[in-house]
């Protein structure tokens, strides 16, 4: 018994070269990299059909199966795969396991449900498609200052606070298996054999060639319909409850400046606009000044709300686009909301360079290019050219 040619899957990416405790530079303050914490691999049947082959019906047949389980590739809270961080995370999973895993958004429900197989012997078969479902958790490595044993400070890759879970799967395998076939206990084929319910009356009964008249097929269809409906109804991002007005304890105002250049973060004049890079002038009306409010510090990492002096509102990622790569930063009424909280990664003392990360999305802040009017956006891995490093003036 052999397997048909597998469908293509993405090759595992190279293992992440950045390691915990390794030195980093100021250009890395606005970047992050995934670190895989746990992995679990489980054989899973995605499509299945019980099928009788009798004398005279052997040979090649094409059989339509029922969807048994639907697996969708996802990384993090948004139930999808967006941005370089997610792709890098899944590539690291594949490399660490030595498996080819999917690194882009896809679902096993998009697979064809037909299986073509050459049956050489009569018998009761389970015709299947299956894969290895890969799940686990990840964390992130961020560049931040740490105090060494000699009292001096240095920049190192540290374990960041943002973490989450992932799901992916390996190459789709298809085939047919009988109750009497001896197959490995942890194989996909064994999972299909278990679905045959080999000790049942259905398995041992005489039956014409064709599909098994079993309640399992109806149940599988029902479960597949539920999974398909659930997949369609899942929203790409979670929308937090509307923020309530917060009373903030704020430090003196600062400018968030592009290092060595003249543009600063400036709050929008219009409610439907975003925070942009602007030149400070006498007409800026303090829209380019930001308070750090409700500041906490844990293991050298600052967490704060950014409240604008000019409009009195707080920086946030809009909830309806928070799941999107390159979603823009804007200001809203200050409230108790993790979308309004930011981690601030700092350079060594004496330097005011920083990187900023949204607490809810885990993405780093940056801009597409240095130009007046450019929006400040979120990037899942940060800006790899170093433009996500700013100065807190």
SERO-4910 file (N, C-alpha, C, O; in steps of 0.05 Angstrom, whole numbers):
BEGIN
 pado doro    nc1    nc2    nc3   cac1   cac2   cac3    cc1    cc2    cc3    oc1    oc2    oc3
  Unk    A     17    -24      0      0      0      0     18     25      0     35     27     17
  Unk    A     14     43    -19     31     67    -20     14     92    -18    -11     91    -16
  Unk    A     27    114    -19     14    140    -17     15    154    -44     35    151    -59
  Unk    A     -5    169    -50     -4    185    -75     14    209    -70     22    214    -47
  Unk    A     21    223    -91     39    246    -89     27    268    -71      4    275    -75
  Unk    A     42    277    -52     32    297    -33     29    325    -46     43    331    -65
  Unk    A     11    341    -34      9    368    -43     33    384    -33     45    376    -13
  Unk    A     39    406    -46     63    422    -39     58    436    -13     36    446     -7
  Unk    A     79    438      3     78    454     28    103    471     28    123    465     16
  Unk    A    102    493     43    124    511     44    148    498     59    144    485     79
  Unk    A    172    502     48    196    492     61    201    507     86    196    531     88
  Unk    A    212    494    107    218    508    131    239    529    127    258    526    113
  Unk    A    234    552    140    253    574    138    277    568    156    276    551    173
  Unk    A    299    583    152    323    580    168    316    587    197    300    605    202
  Unk    A    329    574    216    324    580    244    333    608    250    352    619    239
  Unk    A    319    621    268    324    648    275    352    651    286    360    636    305
  Unk    A    368    670    275    396    673    284    397    690    309    417    688    324
  Unk    A    377    707    314    377    723    339    371    705    363    352    689    362
  Unk    A    387    707    383    384    691    407    381    708    432    391    730    433
  Unk    A    367    697    452    363    711    477    390    717    489    408    700    491
  Unk    A    394    742    498    419    750    510    440    760    491    461    770    500
  Unk    A    435    757    465    454    766    445    454    797    444    433    809    450
  Unk    A    476    809    436    477    838    434    460    848    411    458    834    390
  Unk    A    448    872    414    433    885    393    443    914    391    459    922    407
  Unk    A    432    929    372    440    957    368    416    975    370    393    966    372
  Unk    A    421   1001    370    399   1021    372    379   1018    348    356   1023    351
  Unk    A    389   1009    325    372   1005    303    352    982    307    332    980    293
  Unk    A    358    965    327    340    942    333    319    949    354    302    932    360
  Unk    A    319    973    365    300    980    386    271    978    377    253    972    393
  Unk    A    266    982    351    239    981    340    233    955    326    214    954    310
  Unk    A    248    934    332    244    908    319    237    886    339    241    890    363
  Unk    A    226    864    330    222    841    347    224    816    330    220    817    305
  Unk    A    230    793    342    232    767    329    218    747    346    217    749    370
  Unk    A    206    726    333    192    705    348    212    686    361    234    681    351
  Unk    A    203    674    383    218    652    395    196    631    402    177    637    415
  Unk    A    200    606    392    181    585    396    184    573    423    206    565    431
  Unk    A    162    572    438    164    562    466    154    533    468    167    517    481
  Unk    A    132    526    455    122    499    456    113    490    429    104    506    413
  Unk    A    114    464    423    103    453    399     89    426    405     97    411    423
  Unk    A     68    421    390     54    395    392     46    387    365     34    402    350
  Unk    A     52    362    358     45    351    331     26    328    334     31    309    349
  Unk    A      3    330    321    -17    308    324    -29    301    296    -39    318    282
  Unk    A    -27    275    289    -39    265    264    -69    271    264    -83    266    284
  Unk    A    -79    282    243   -107    290    241   -119    283    214   -107    287    194
  Unk    A   -143    271    215   -157    265    190   -175    288    182   -191    297    198
  Unk    A   -171    298    158   -186    321    149   -210    313    132   -231    327    132
  Unk    A   -207    291    116   -229    281     99   -230    251    102   -209    238    103
  Unk    A   -255    240    102   -257    211    107   -282    200     94   -303    213     92
  Unk    A   -281    175     85   -304    160     76   -299    130     80   -279    119     72
  Unk    A   -318    116     94   -317     87     95   -328     76     69   -348     85     58
  Unk    A   -313     55     58   -320     46     31   -316     16     29   -295      5     37
  Unk    A   -336      2     18   -334    -27     13   -323    -32    -15   -332    -21    -35
  Unk    A   -304    -51    -17   -294    -61    -43   -300    -91    -43   -291   -106    -26
  Unk    A   -316    -99    -63   -323   -128    -65   -309   -140    -89   -296   -126   -105
  Unk    A   -311   -166    -91   -299   -179   -115   -312   -167   -140   -336   -164   -142
  Unk    A   -295   -161   -159   -305   -149   -184   -305   -119   -184   -309   -107   -205
  Unk    A   -300   -106   -161   -300    -77   -160   -272    -66   -153   -269    -42   -148
  Unk    A   -252    -84   -153   -225    -74   -148   -216    -58   -172   -228    -57   -193
  Unk    A   -192    -45   -168   -182    -27   -189   -183      2   -180   -188      8   -157
  Unk    A   -178     19   -199   -177     48   -193   -205     60   -190   -222     55   -207
  Unk    A   -209     75   -169   -234     89   -164   -229    117   -153   -209    121   -139
  Unk    A   -246    135   -159   -245    162   -148   -269    165   -129   -292    162   -137
  Unk    A   -263    171   -104   -283    171    -83   -285    199    -71   -265    212    -64
  Unk    A   -310    209    -67   -314    234    -54   -317    229    -24   -333    214    -15
  Unk    A   -300    243     -9   -300    240     20   -315    263     33   -323    282     21
  Unk    A   -320    259     59   -333    280     75   -312    294     92   -293    282    101
  Unk    A   -315    320     96   -296    335    113   -300    326    142   -322    326    153
  Unk    A   -278    318    154   -278    308    181   -269    330    201   -282    334    221
  Unk    A   -247    344    194   -236    365    211   -225    387    193   -213    381    173
  Unk    A   -230    411    201   -219    434    186   -197    447    203   -201    455    226
  Unk    A   -173    450    191   -150    463    204   -143    489    189   -139    488    165
  Unk    A   -143    511    203   -135    537    191   -109    546    203   -105    544    227
  Unk    A    -92    557    186    -66    568    195    -71    595    208    -84    612    197
  Unk    A    -60    598    232    -63    624    246    -40    629    264    -27    610    274
  Unk    A    -34    654    270    -14    662    289    -25    685    305    -33    706    293
  Unk    A    -25    683    331    -34    705    348    -64    708    350    -79    690    344
  Unk    A    -72    733    358    -99    737    366   -118    740    342   -142    738    345
  Unk    A   -108    746    318   -126    754    296   -136    731    279   -150    735    259
  Unk    A   -128    706    285   -139    683    271   -131    683    242   -146    672    225
  Unk    A   -108    694    235    -99    695    207    -69    695    207    -56    692    228
  Unk    A    -57    699    184    -28    702    183    -22    728    167    -25    729    143
  Unk    A    -14    749    182     -8    774    170     19    783    180     25    782    204
  Unk    A     36    793    162     61    805    169     84    785    172     80    761    173
  Unk    A    108    797    172    132    781    171    137    765    197    149    744    197
  Unk    A    127    776    220    130    762    246    117    735    245    128    715    253
  Unk    A     92    734    235     77    708    234     91    688    215     94    665    222
  Unk    A    100    697    192    114    680    174    140    669    186    147    646    184
  Unk    A    155    687    199    180    679    212    175    659    235    190    640    238
  Unk    A    153    664    250    147    645    272    141    617    261    151    598    272
  Unk    A    125    616    240    118    589    229    142    576    216    145    552    217
  Unk    A    159    593    203    183    582    192    201    570    214    214    550    209
  Unk    A    203    583    237    218    573    259    207    547    270    222    529    278
  Unk    A    180    545    270    167    520    279    176    497    260    184    476    270
  Unk    A    174    502    234    181    481    215    210    472    218    216    449    217
  Unk    A    228    492    221    256    486    223    262    471    249    279    453    248
  Unk    A    249    479    271    255    465    296    246    436    296    257    420    310
  Unk    A    224    431    281    214    403    280    224    387    257    221    363    256
  Unk    A    237    401    238    246    387    214    223    379    196    225    359    182
  Unk    A    202    395    196    178    389    180    173    412    161    179    435    167
  Unk    A    161    405    138    150    426    120    122    434    130    104    417    129
  Unk    A    119    458    140     93    467    149     84    491    133    100    505    120
  Unk    A     58    495    133     47    518    119     54    544    133     51    546    158
  Unk    A     65    564    118     73    589    131     56    612    121     61    636    127
  Unk    A     36    607    105     17    627     96    -11    619    103    -16    595    108
  Unk    A    -30    638    103    -57    631    111    -69    612     91    -70    618     67
  Unk    A    -79    590    100    -94    571     84   -110    553    103   -107    555    128
  Unk    A   -127    536     92   -143    519    109   -147    492     94   -148    491     70
  Unk    A   -148    471    110   -152    444     98   -180    442     85   -184    424     68
  Unk    A   -198    459     92   -225    458     80   -224    467     51   -243    462     36
  Unk    A   -202    479     42   -199    487     14   -189    464     -3   -188    466    -28
  Unk    A   -181    442     10   -171    418     -5   -195    405    -19   -217    404     -9
  Unk    A   -189    393    -43   -209    377    -57   -216    353    -39   -198    342    -25
  Unk    A   -241    345    -40   -249    322    -22   -249    296    -37   -257    275    -25
  Unk    A   -239    295    -62   -238    269    -76   -211    256    -73   -190    269    -72
  Unk    A   -211    229    -71   -187    213    -68   -188    192    -90   -207    177    -93
  Unk    A   -167    191   -107   -165    170   -128   -146    149   -117   -123    155   -109
  Unk    A   -156    124   -118   -139    102   -106   -143     77   -122   -164     71   -133
  Unk    A   -122     61   -123   -122     35   -137   -126     13   -116   -107      7   -101
  Unk    A   -149      1   -115   -155    -20    -96   -149    -47   -107   -160    -55   -128
  Unk    A   -130    -62    -95   -122    -88   -105   -137   -111    -93   -139   -132   -105
  Unk    A   -149   -107    -69   -162   -129    -55   -190   -120    -45   -194    -97    -39
  Unk    A   -209   -139    -44   -235   -132    -32   -231   -126     -2   -211   -135     10
  Unk    A   -249   -112      9   -248   -106     38   -263    -81     45   -275    -68     29
  Unk    A   -262    -76     71   -275    -52     83   -253    -31     87   -235    -35    103
  Unk    A   -255     -9     73   -233     11     72   -242     37     85   -265     45     84
  Unk    A   -223     50     96   -226     79    103   -210     95     83   -185     93     82
  Unk    A   -224    110     67   -210    127     47   -207    155     60   -226    166     70
  Unk    A   -183    166     59   -178    190     76   -159    209     63   -144    203     45
  Unk    A   -160    234     73   -139    253     71   -132    262     99   -150    265    116
  Unk    A   -107    267    104    -99    275    131    -73    290    131    -60    293    111
  Unk    A    -66    300    154    -42    316    157    -33    315    186    -46    302    203
  Unk    A    -11    328    192     -3    331    220     -8    360    228      4    378    218
  Unk    A    -26    362    247    -33    389    258    -11    397    277     -3    381    295
  Unk    A     -1    421    274     21    431    291     11    455    306      3    475    294
  Unk    A     12    454    333      3    476    349     24    482    371     42    466    376
  Unk    A     21    505    383     40    512    404     38    541    412     19    555    404
  Unk    A     58    550    427     58    578    436     85    591    428    105    577    424
  Unk    A     85    617    426    110    632    419    112    656    437     93    665    449
  Unk    A    136    666    439    142    692    452    156    709    433    159    702    409
  Unk    A    166    732    442    181    750    424    206    759    437    208    762    462
  Unk    A    226    764    421    252    775    429    252    804    421    249    811    397
  Unk    A    257    822    440    259    851    434    286    861    444    298    850    462
  Unk    A    295    882    431    320    895    439    315    916    461    298    933    458
  Unk    A    329    913    484    325    932    506    351    934    522    368    916    520
  Unk    A    353    954    538    377    957    554    375    939    579    354    936    590
  Unk    A    398    928    586    400    911    610    424    920    626    444    929    614
  Unk    A    423    917    652    446    924    669    463    899    674    453    879    684
  Unk    A    488    901    667    506    878    670    516    876    699    510    894    715
  Unk    A    530    855    705    541    851    732    560    872    741    562    877    765
  Unk    A    574    885    723    592    906    730    579    934    734    593    954    739
  Unk    A    552    934    732    538    959    735    534    975    710    518    993    709
  Unk    A    548    968    689    545    981    663    520    970    648    510    949    654
  Unk    A    510    986    629    487    979    613    496    970    585    516    979    575
  Unk    A    480    953    573    485    944    546    458    937    533    439    932    547
  Unk    A    457    938    506    433    930    492    434    900    486    454    890    475
  Unk    A    413    886    493    411    857    488    383    849    479    364    864    484
  Unk    A    382    827    465    356    815    459    345    802    484    357    784    495
  Unk    A    321    812    493    309    802    517    282    790    510    271    795    489
  Unk    A    271    774    529    244    763    525    224    785    529    221    796    551
  Unk    A    209    791    507    189    811    509    163    801    522    160    777    525
  Unk    A    145    819    529    120    811    542     99    799    523     81    785    532
  Unk    A    101    805    497     81    796    479     84    767    472    106    758    466
  Unk    A     63    751    473     64    723    466     37    714    455     18    730    455
  Unk    A     35    690    446     10    680    434     12    651    426     31    637    433
  Unk    A     -7    642    411     -8    614    402     -9    613    371    -16    633    358
  Unk    A     -3    590    360     -3    587    331    -15    559    324    -15    541    341
  Unk    A    -25    557    299    -34    532    288    -25    530    259    -28    550    244
  Unk    A    -14    508    251     -8    504    223    -10    474    218    -18    458    236
  Unk    A     -2    465    194     -3    436    188     17    430    167     27    447    153
  Unk    A     22    404    164     43    394    145     29    386    119      6    392    114
  Unk    A     45    372    103     35    363     77     10    346     80      8    329     98
  Unk    A     -9    349     61    -33    333     61    -26    305     49    -14    303     28
  Unk    A    -34    284     64    -30    257     55    -57    244     49    -77    250     63
  Unk    A    -59    228     29    -84    214     23    -78    184     18    -56    176     11
  Unk    A    -99    168     23    -96    140     19   -120    124     27   -142    135     30
  Unk    A   -117     98     30   -139     80     38   -127     59     57   -105     50     52
  Unk    A   -142     51     77   -132     32     97   -154     13    105   -177     21    107
  Unk    A   -147    -12    109   -167    -32    118   -163    -38    147   -143    -31    159
  Unk    A   -183    -51    159   -181    -58    188   -158    -77    193   -145    -75    214
  Unk    A   -152    -95    175   -131   -115    180   -103   -106    173    -84   -120    178
  Unk    A   -100    -82    163    -74    -72    156    -58    -65    182    -70    -53    200
  Unk    A    -33    -72    183    -16    -65    205     -2    -39    199     15    -37    181
  Unk    A     -8    -18    214      3      9    209     14     20    234      6     13    256
  Unk    A     33     39    232     46     51    256     25     65    274      6     78    264
  Unk    A     29     63    300      9     73    319      5    103    318    -16    113    324
  Unk    A     26    118    310     24    147    310     21    159    282     25    183    278
  Unk    A     14    142    263     12    151    236    -16    163    229    -35    158    244
  Unk    A    -17    178    208    -42    188    198    -60    165    189    -85    166    193
  Unk    A    -48    145    178    -63    122    169    -77    108    193   -100     99    190
  Unk    A    -63    107    216    -76     95    239   -100    111    249   -120    100    257
  Unk    A    -98    138    247   -121    154    253   -145    148    236   -168    147    245
  Unk    A   -140    143    210   -161    136    192   -172    109    199   -196    104    197
  Unk    A   -155     90    206   -163     63    213   -181     64    238   -201     49    240
  Unk    A   -175     82    257   -191     84    281   -220     93    274   -239     85    287
  Unk    A   -222    110    253   -249    119    245   -266     97    233   -290    100    231
  Unk    A   -253     75    224   -268     53    212   -285     38    233   -304     25    226
  Unk    A   -278     41    258   -292     27    279   -294     -3    273   -315    -14    269
  Unk    A   -269    -15    271   -267    -41    260   -282    -63    274   -288    -84    262
  Unk    A   -288    -60    300   -302    -81    314   -332    -79    312   -346    -96    323
  Unk    A   -342    -60    297   -371    -56    296   -384    -75    276   -371    -88    260
  Unk    A   -411    -76    278   -426    -93    259   -423    -82    231   -424    -98    212
  Unk    A   -421    -57    228   -418    -44    201   -393    -55    188   -393    -60    164
  Unk    A   -371    -57    203   -346    -65    192   -347    -94    183   -334   -102    163
  Unk    A   -361   -111    197   -361   -140    191   -384   -149    173   -384   -172    164
  Unk    A   -403   -132    169   -427   -140    154   -421   -143    124   -403   -130    114
  Unk    A   -436   -160    111   -435   -162     82   -449   -138     70   -469   -129     81
  Unk    A   -438   -127     49   -449   -102     39   -441    -99     10   -419   -107      2
  Unk    A   -459    -88     -7   -451    -83    -35   -428    -63    -36   -423    -49    -17
  Unk    A   -414    -63    -59   -393    -44    -63   -403    -15    -60   -425     -9    -69
  Unk    A   -387      2    -48   -395     30    -46   -392     41    -19   -379     29     -2
  Unk    A   -404     64    -13   -401     77     13   -415     62     35   -434     47     31
  Unk    A   -404     66     59   -415     53     83   -440     68     92   -438     93     96
  Unk    A   -463     55     96   -487     68    105   -486     72    135   -499     58    150
  Unk    A   -471     92    143   -466     95    172   -474    123    181   -474    142    165
  Unk    A   -482    125    207   -488    151    218   -463    168    220   -466    192    223
  Unk    A   -440    156    218   -415    171    221   -413    192    198   -403    214    202
  Unk    A   -421    184    174   -419    202    152   -436    227    156   -428    249    151
  Unk    A   -461    222    166   -479    245    171   -467    263    193   -468    287    191
  Unk    A   -455    250    213   -443    265    235   -420    281    225   -416    305    232
  Unk    A   -403    269    207   -380    283    196   -389    307    180   -377    328    182
  Unk    A   -410    303    164   -420    326    148   -430    348    166   -425    372    161
  Unk    A   -444    340    188   -455    360    206   -432    376    219   -433    400    221
  Unk    A   -412    361    228   -389    375    240   -374    393    220   -365    414    227
  Unk    A   -372    383    195   -359    399    175   -374    425    169   -362    446    166
  Unk    A   -401    423    168   -417    447    163   -414    467    186   -412    491    182
  Unk    A   -413    456    211   -409    474    234   -382    488    233   -380    511    238
  Unk    A   -361    472    225   -334    484    223   -333    505    201   -320    526    205
  Unk    A   -347    499    178   -346    519    156   -360    545    164   -351    567    158
  Unk    A   -383    542    178   -398    566    187   -381    581    207   -381    606    207
  Unk    A   -368    566    225   -352    580    246   -329    595    233   -322    617    241
  Unk    A   -317    582    212   -294    595    199   -302    621    184   -287    640    184
  Unk    A   -326    620    173   -336    644    159   -343    666    178   -340    690    172
  Unk    A   -353    659    202   -362    679    221   -341    691    238   -345    711    251
  Unk    A   -317    677    239   -295    688    255   -285    715    244   -279    716    220
  Unk    A   -284    734    260   -274    760    251   -244    760    255   -233    748    273
  Unk    A   -231    774    236   -202    774    236   -190    786    261   -168    778    269
  Unk    A   -203    804    274   -193    816    299   -214    819    319   -238    820    313
  Unk    A   -207    820    344   -226    823    366   -229    853    371   -209    867    372
  Unk    A   -254    862    373   -259    891    379   -263    895    408   -284    886    419
  Unk    A   -244    908    422   -248    912    450   -272    930    456   -281    945    438
  Unk    A   -283    928    480   -305    945    488   -297    974    487   -274    981    491
  Unk    A   -316    992    481   -310   1020    480   -296   1030    505   -305   1022    527
  Unk    A   -276   1046    502   -261   1055    525   -277   1076    541   -291   1092    530
  Unk    A   -274   1074    568   -286   1095    585   -264   1115    591   -241   1109    591
  Unk    A   -273   1140    597   -254   1161    603   -237   1154    627   -247   1146    648
  Unk    A   -211   1156    623   -192   1149    644   -179   1173    657   -173   1193    643
  Unk    A   -175   1172    683   -160   1193    698   -131   1184    698   -125   1164    711
  Unk    A   -114   1199    684    -87   1190    680    -67   1206    698    -71   1230    703
  Unk    A    -47   1192    707    -25   1205    721     -2   1207    702     10   1187    694
  Unk    A      5   1232    694     24   1236    672     50   1249    680     50   1266    699
  Unk    A     71   1242    666     97   1255    670     99   1279    651     81   1282    634
  Unk    A    120   1296    653    123   1319    635    123   1310    606    131   1288    599
  Unk    A    113   1328    588    110   1321    560    137   1319    546    156   1332    553
  Unk    A    137   1302    525    161   1297    509    153   1299    479    130   1297    472
  Unk    A    174   1302    462    170   1298    434    180   1270    426    200   1261    437
  Unk    A    167   1257    408    176   1232    396    187   1238    369    172   1244    350
  Unk    A    214   1238    367    229   1251    346    242   1229    328    250   1208    338
  Unk    A    245   1235    302    261   1218    285    290   1225    291    298   1248    287
  Unk    A    307   1206    299    334   1213    308    350   1228    287    353   1220    264
  Unk    A    362   1251    295    379   1266    278    365   1281    255    379   1291    237
  Unk    A    338   1282    256    324   1295    234    302   1312    246    299   1313    271
  Unk    A    286   1325    229    269   1347    240    240   1339    244    224   1356    253
  Unk    A    232   1315    237    204   1307    239    197   1294    265    213   1279    276
  Unk    A    173   1299    275    163   1288    301    136   1275    297    122   1279    277
  Unk    A    129   1258    316    101   1248    317     83   1272    323     88   1287    341
  Unk    A     62   1275    307     43   1296    312     14   1285    311      7   1270    293
  Unk    A     -2   1292    331    -29   1281    333    -46   1293    310    -40   1314    300
  Unk    A    -67   1278    302    -84   1288    280   -101   1311    288   -110   1313    311
  Unk    A   -106   1329    269   -124   1352    273   -153   1342    270   -171   1353    283
  Unk    A   -158   1322    253   -184   1311    248   -187   1284    261   -168   1268    262
  Unk    A   -211   1278    272   -215   1253    287   -211   1228    270   -204   1207    280
  Unk    A   -215   1230    243   -213   1206    226   -185   1204    213   -182   1188    195
  Unk    A   -166   1220    223   -139   1219    212   -121   1204    232   -129   1197    254
  Unk    A    -96   1200    223    -77   1186    240    -54   1204    249    -51   1227    241
  Unk    A    -37   1193    267    -13   1206    277      7   1206    254     11   1185    242
  Unk    A     19   1229    249     37   1232    226     63   1244    234     65   1257    254
  Unk    A     83   1241    216    108   1255    219    104   1284    209     94   1288    187
  Unk    A    111   1303    227    107   1331    219    131   1348    229    145   1340    248
  Unk    A    136   1370    216    156   1389    226    144   1407    247    121   1417    244
  Unk    A    158   1410    270    148   1428    291    150   1457    283    171   1466    273
  Unk    A    128   1472    287    128   1501    281    114   1515    304    104   1502    323
  Unk    A    114   1541    303    100   1557    324     69   1552    322     55   1560    340
  Unk    A     61   1540    300     32   1535    297     24   1506    303      2   1498    298
  Unk    A     43   1491    315     37   1463    321     17   1460    343      5   1439    346
  Unk    A     14   1480    361     -6   1480    382     -3   1455    400    -23   1444    409
  Unk    A     22   1447    405     29   1425    423     19   1398    413     19   1379    428
  Unk    A     10   1396    388      2   1370    377     26   1351    374     22   1327    369
  Unk    A     50   1362    377     74   1345    374     87   1340    401    110   1332    402
  Unk    A     72   1343    423     81   1336    450     64   1314    462     40   1314    459
  Unk    A     78   1295    475     64   1272    486     72   1267    515     95   1268    522
  Unk    A     52   1263    531     56   1256    559     58   1225    561     44   1211    548
  Unk    A     76   1216    578     76   1187    586     60   1185    611     66   1197    632
  Unk    A     38   1170    609     19   1169    632     16   1141    643     21   1121    629
  Unk    A      8   1139    668      5   1113    682     28   1095    676     25   1072    668
  Unk    A     52   1105    680     77   1091    674     82   1069    694     81   1074    718
  Unk    A     89   1045    684     98   1023    702    125   1014    690    130   1017    666
  Unk    A    141   1001    707    166    989    697    170    962    709    167    958    734
  Unk    A    176    943    692    180    915    701    204    904    688    205    902    663
  Unk    A    224    896    704    249    886    693    262    904    672    272    895    652
  Unk    A    261    930    677    273    949    659    256    957    635    264    974    619
  Unk    A    232    945    633    215    952    610    193    971    619    178    965    638
  Unk    A    191    994    605    170   1013    612    145   1007    596    145   1000    573
  Unk    A    122   1010    610     96   1009    597     81   1035    603     81   1044    626
  Unk    A     69   1047    583     57   1073    587     34   1078    567     33   1065    546
  Unk    A     17   1097    574     -3   1108    556      9   1134    545     21   1150    559
  Unk    A      5   1139    519     15   1164    506     -8   1183    502    -25   1179    485
  Unk    A     -8   1204    518    -30   1224    517    -19   1249    503      2   1260    511
  Unk    A    -34   1259    483    -25   1283    468    -32   1308    483    -55   1311    493
  Unk    A    -13   1327    484    -18   1353    497    -38   1369    482    -55   1383    493
  Unk    A    -36   1369    455    -53   1387    439    -82   1380    439    -99   1398    441
  Unk    A    -89   1354    436   -118   1347    435   -128   1332    459   -152   1326    461
  Unk    A   -110   1326    478   -118   1313    503   -126   1284    500   -137   1272    518
  Unk    A   -121   1272    476   -129   1244    471   -105   1226    472    -82   1235    474
  Unk    A   -110   1200    471    -89   1180    474    -84   1165    448   -102   1159    433
  Unk    A    -59   1158    444    -51   1143    420    -62   1115    421    -63   1103    443
  Unk    A    -71   1105    398    -83   1078    397    -82   1067    369    -79   1082    350
  Unk    A    -85   1041    366    -91   1029    340   -121   1025    339   -133   1013    357
  Unk    A   -135   1035    318   -164   1032    316   -172   1002    318   -160    985    305
  Unk    A   -191    996    335   -199    969    341   -207    953    316   -202    929    314
  Unk    A   -220    967    297   -231    952    274   -209    944    254   -214    928    236
  Unk    A   -185    956    256   -163    948    238   -138    938    254   -117    935    243
  Unk    A   -142    933    280   -119    926    297   -106    900    288    -82    895    294
  Unk    A   -120    882    274   -109    857    264    -92    860    239    -79    841    231
  Unk    A    -91    884    227    -79    888    201    -50    897    204    -43    914    220
  Unk    A    -33    885    187     -6    895    184     -7    924    172    -23    928    153
  Unk    A      9    942    182     10    970    173    -15    986    181    -19   1007    170
  Unk    A    -30    976    200    -52    993    211    -40   1018    223    -19   1018    235
  Unk    A    -54   1041    219    -43   1067    227    -50   1073    256    -69   1062    268
  Unk    A    -33   1090    268    -37   1099    295    -54   1125    295    -50   1142    277
  Unk    A    -72   1128    314    -88   1152    315    -92   1159    345    -80   1146    362
  Unk    A   -110   1178    351   -116   1185    379   -146   1183    383   -162   1190    366
  Unk    A   -153   1175    408   -181   1173    416   -183   1182    445   -163   1186    458
  Unk    A   -207   1184    454   -212   1190    483   -197   1170    500   -200   1145    496
  Unk    A   -182   1179    519   -166   1161    536   -184   1142    552   -205   1151    562
  Unk    A   -176   1117    554   -192   1098    569   -175   1074    578   -151   1073    572
  Unk    A   -188   1056    593   -175   1032    602   -175   1012    579   -195    998    576
  Unk    A   -154   1011    563   -154    996    539   -126    988    531   -109   1006    528
  Unk    A   -120    963    528    -93    954    521    -84    964    493    -60    965    487
  Unk    A   -103    972    476    -96    984    451    -83   1012    455    -69   1022    437
  Unk    A    -87   1023    478    -75   1049    485    -50   1047    502    -40   1067    512
  Unk    A    -41   1022    506    -17   1018    522      7   1010    504      3    995    485
  Unk    A     30   1021    511     54   1016    494     77   1008    512     82   1020    533
  Unk    A     93    988    502    118    982    515    139   1000    502    139   1004    478
  Unk    A    158   1010    518    179   1028    509    206   1015    514    213   1011    537
  Unk    A    220   1008    493    247    996    495    268   1018    493    267   1034    474
  Unk    A    287   1019    511    305   1041    513    334   1034    507    343   1011    511
  Unk    A    348   1054    496    377   1052    492    391   1054    520    377   1059    540
  Unk    A    417   1051    520    432   1053    545    430   1082    556    425   1100    540
  Unk    A    434   1086    582    432   1113    594    451   1132    580    474   1125    572
  Unk    A    442   1156    576    457   1176    561    446   1179    533    452   1199    519
  Unk    A    431   1159    523    418   1161    497    388   1161    502    378   1146    519
  Unk    A    373   1176    486    344   1178    489    330   1163    467    306   1167    462
  Unk    A    343   1144    453    331   1129    431    313   1107    442    320   1094    462
  Unk    A    291   1103    429    271   1083    439    258   1068    416    260   1076    393
  Unk    A    245   1046    422    227   1032    404    201   1029    418    200   1026    443
  Unk    A    178   1029    404    152   1027    416    136   1004    405    137    998    381
  Unk    A    123    989    423    107    966    416     79    968    428     77    974    452
  Unk    A     59    963    412     32    963    422     27    938    439     33    916    431
  Unk    A     16    942    463     12    920    482     -8    900    471     -3    876    474
  Unk    A    -29    909    459    -50    890    450    -42    874    426    -45    850    425
  Unk    A    -32    888    405    -26    874    380      2    862    380      7    843    365
  Unk    A     20    872    397     47    862    397     65    873    375     89    868    374
  Unk    A     53    889    358     68    901    335     84    925    343     78    939    363
  Unk    A    105    930    328    123    953    333    114    977    316    103    973    294
  Unk    A    120   1001    326    112   1025    312    135   1034    293    158   1029    298
  Unk    A    127   1046    270    147   1055    251    133   1071    229    109   1077    231
  Unk    A    148   1078    208    137   1093    185    149   1082    160    171   1071    159
  Unk    A    134   1085    138    143   1074    112    168   1088    101    186   1075     92
  Unk    A    168   1114    103    191   1129     93    193   1155    108    173   1164    120
  Unk    A    216   1167    108    220   1193    121    209   1215    103    222   1222     83
  Unk    A    186   1226    110    174   1247     94    152   1260    110    138   1247    126
  Unk    A    148   1286    107    127   1301    121    100   1289    114     94   1285     90
  Unk    A     84   1284    134     57   1273    129     55   1243    130     33   1233    127
  Unk    A     77   1229    132     76   1199    133     63   1190    159     69   1199    181
  Unk    A     44   1171    156     30   1159    179     49   1142    196     67   1128    185
  Unk    A     45   1142    222     58   1123    239     41   1097    239     16   1099    243
  Unk    A     53   1075    233     39   1050    229     51   1028    247     72   1031    259
  Unk    A     36   1005    249     46    982    263     57    961    243     45    957    222
  Unk    A     79    949    251     92    928    235     98    905    253    110    908    274
  Unk    A     89    881    246     90    859    264    118    852    273    122    845    296
  Unk    A    138    856    256    166    851    263    181    877    266    205    877    272
  Unk    A    168    900    262    182    925    262    193    932    235    191    916    216
  Unk    A    206    954    232    218    963    207    247    953    207    263    961    223
  Unk    A    253    936    188    279    923    188    301    942    179    325    935    181
  Unk    A    294    965    169    315    985    161    322   1004    185    337   1022    181
  Unk    A    310    998    208    317   1014    231    299   1039    235    303   1054    254
  Unk    A    280   1044    217    264   1068    219    243   1066    241    227   1085    244
  Unk    A    242   1044    256    224   1043    279    238   1051    304    226   1049    326
  Unk    A    262   1062    303    276   1073    326    271   1103    327    277   1117    307
  Unk    A    261   1113    349    255   1141    353    271   1152    376    285   1138    390
  Unk    A    268   1178    381    281   1192    403    260   1205    420    243   1219    410
  Unk    A    261   1200    446    243   1212    465    257   1238    475    274   1237    493
  Unk    A    249   1261    464    263   1286    469    251   1299    494    260   1321    502
***
